Amino acid sequence: MKTQIYQVVHIVSMILLTAFIFQAFANPDPKNKKRTMMITGILSLLMLIGGFGLLAVMKLGFPIWIIVKVVCWLGLSAMAGFAYRKPDKIPALTGVTIILILVAVSTVYFRHGAATKFE
């Protein structure tokens, strides 16, 4: 597959995942839990496939910055579930979500400073 397809899958799923996470924060009604968790799970999987597809197509190996991105992905993947389990902690979860997004996006632009491969 071409690089552009993986990029579109990765970026669009990231944007939609973020939107559904903040929707869960705005309205953590248990009636919406099943639908929101299914959608965020699918989007999270698409984001992972897009990211590792890009990594494979670009033949970058497994650099250290990928570990940072995977940790951010794991954190983002869990946020919608946290919104339903701990609705009283939503302000703190919102801050953590914003930080995870900032770290993940910053890692893309500053990855050349950490170009060492993890082996």
NUKOLDO-142646 format. One line per field, with one value per residue (C-alpha): residue in three letters; x, y, z negated; residue number from 0. Coordinates in pm, whole numbers. Layout:
N
code = (Ala; ...)
px = (X; ...)
py = (Y; ...)
pz = (Z; ...)
pos = (NUM; ...)
This chain:
119
code = (Met; Lys; Thr; Gln; Ile; Tyr; Gln; Val; Val; His; Ile; Val; Ser; Met; Ile; Leu; Leu; Thr; Ala; Phe; Ile; Phe; Gln; Ala; Phe; Ala; Asn; Pro; Asp; Pro; Lys; Asn; Lys; Lys; Arg; Thr; Met; Met; Ile; Thr; Gly; Ile; Leu; Ser; Leu; Leu; Met; Leu; Ile; Gly; Gly; Phe; Gly; Leu; Leu; Ala; Val; Met; Lys; Leu; Gly; Phe; Pro; Ile; Trp; Ile; Ile; Val; Lys; Val; Val; Cys; Trp; Leu; Gly; Leu; Ser; Ala; Met; Ala; Gly; Phe; Ala; Tyr; Arg; Lys; Pro; Asp; Lys; Ile; Pro; Ala; Leu; Thr; Gly; Val; Thr; Ile; Ile; Leu; Ile; Leu; Val; Ala; Val; Ser; Thr; Val; Tyr; Phe; Arg; His; Gly; Ala; Ala; Thr; Lys; Phe; Glu)
px = (0; 113; 243; -37; -307; -147; -103; -470; -585; -354; -441; -817; -849; -646; -872; -1190; -1057; -981; -1329; -1500; -1282; -1388; -1749; -1725; -1582; -1867; -2144; -2041; -2395; -2391; -2647; -2382; -2100; -2130; -2145; -1865; -1639; -1691; -1619; -1311; -1181; -1217; -1059; -775; -707; -713; -471; -235; -259; -196; 102; 274; 185; 370; 661; 680; 641; 902; 1141; 1243; 1304; 1195; 1332; 1296; 1040; 799; 795; 685; 410; 292; 270; 65; -157; -216; -308; -547; -705; -794; -937; -1295; -1321; -1189; -1457; -1729; -1559; -1447; -1670; -1559; -1200; -1289; -1111; -784; -838; -891; -553; -381; -544; -425; -72; -71; -182; 79; 357; 250; 229; 552; 732; 659; 823; 1117; 1188; 1512; 1669; 1597; 1679; 1850; 1695; 1581; 1734)
py = (0; 352; 573; 827; 569; 477; 846; 920; 617; 714; 1085; 1051; 778; 991; 1293; 1086; 899; 1231; 1359; 1051; 1068; 1427; 1334; 1069; 1333; 1573; 1317; 1004; 867; 487; 449; 564; 352; 45; 244; 481; 199; 9; 315; 418; 61; 41; 384; 291; -24; 171; 422; 141; -24; 308; 388; 53; 38; 366; 231; -76; 112; 371; 97; 288; -13; 38; 373; 487; 755; 478; 360; 710; 705; 358; 472; 775; 547; 314; 610; 756; 417; 393; 743; 680; 387; 601; 862; 608; 446; 765; 1054; 1260; 1259; 1396; 1734; 1555; 1303; 1591; 1736; 1399; 1347; 1686; 1612; 1270; 1426; 1701; 1451; 1221; 1503; 1666; 1335; 1332; 1669; 1621; 1253; 1327; 1430; 1079; 881; 601; 261; 37; -305)
pz = (0; 60; -215; -164; -237; -570; -651; -584; -788; -1077; -1087; -1028; -1291; -1534; -1481; -1515; -1820; -1987; -1902; -2049; -2362; -2424; -2347; -2620; -2854; -2772; -2823; -3017; -3011; -3061; -2779; -2530; -2673; -2448; -2125; -2224; -2340; -2014; -1801; -2000; -1991; -1613; -1566; -1800; -1599; -1271; -1421; -1519; -1177; -1004; -1224; -1195; -825; -781; -978; -754; -425; -522; -642; -954; -1176; -1536; -1656; -2016; -1930; -1831; -2194; -2298; -2035; -2143; -2507; -2396; -2186; -2482; -2701; -2445; -2387; -2755; -2800; -2686; -2926; -3209; -3135; -3205; -3505; -3680; -3566; -3866; -3731; -3386; -3434; -3515; -3234; -2991; -3088; -3052; -2712; -2588; -2709; -2540; -2212; -2236; -2309; -2023; -1770; -1891; -1861; -1488; -1435; -1672; -1599; -1416; -1745; -1876; -1564; -1755; -1691; -1971; -1923)
pos = (0; 1; 2; 3; 4; 5; 6; 7; 8; 9; 10; 11; 12; 13; 14; 15; 16; 17; 18; 19; 20; 21; 22; 23; 24; 25; 26; 27; 28; 29; 30; 31; 32; 33; 34; 35; 36; 37; 38; 39; 40; 41; 42; 43; 44; 45; 46; 47; 48; 49; 50; 51; 52; 53; 54; 55; 56; 57; 58; 59; 60; 61; 62; 63; 64; 65; 66; 67; 68; 69; 70; 71; 72; 73; 74; 75; 76; 77; 78; 79; 80; 81; 82; 83; 84; 85; 86; 87; 88; 89; 90; 91; 92; 93; 94; 95; 96; 97; 98; 99; 100; 101; 102; 103; 104; 105; 106; 107; 108; 109; 110; 111; 112; 113; 114; 115; 116; 117; 118)
